[in-house]
């Protein structure tokens, strides 16, 4: 999206250059306008550089999130397994009456 906006700004800048070539402003000299356009071009170059750095940074962040998602899924699976084992291994609570009935049945 930023690149699209940047290309639009480049087109606008080119239109300004063409307009400068066709119409010289009475308020500013062509040299001053050319200097201002050069400054704008430098600013655009800086923005392009910042966008490239941002892309690299975002790719790094996306990779870190991918690793996080993998580890989170693994930890979640291990936690589920642990809870299942804990549920299966805990002794069942039996009432005294049930134990008496079981003893009678066994006798």
Secondary structure, DSSP 8 states (H G I E B T S, - for coil): -HHHHHHHHHHHHHHHHHHHHH---SSS-HHHHHHHHHHHHHHHHHHHHHHHHHHHHHHHHHHHHHHHHHHHHHHHHHHHHHHHHHHHHS-----HHHHHHHHHHH-
